[in-house]
Amino acid sequence: MPISYLSNQELAKDVHTALCAAEKGPVVIIRDGTAPTHVLLSFQDYQELLTRPRNIAASLAMPEVEDVDFDVTRVDIQLRKADFT
């Protein structure tokens, strides 16, 4: 299910709809105008966030993907002296 968006006013008028959306989808983003201000998610999703590993290697790991062909072109970056004149 896609991310849901609600305005502050919509949230104030109908909290039940926001809670149902948080249960069904990944998150509900609350906006003030066009700027996001808050995120509403289920307690279960919150607990999963807390128990996830917090290191870059674990975050970037993709154990479900095997044998990915990834061709990298070497980039030669040259340093030069700064000209402060």
PyMOL commands that set and color helices and strands:
alter all, ss='L'
color gray80, all
select helices_A, chain A and resi 8-13+15-24+43-51+56-60
alter helices_A, ss='H'
color red, helices_A
select strands_A, chain A and resi 4-7+28-32+35-40
alter strands_A, ss='S'
color yellow, strands_A
deselect
rebuild
show_as cartoon
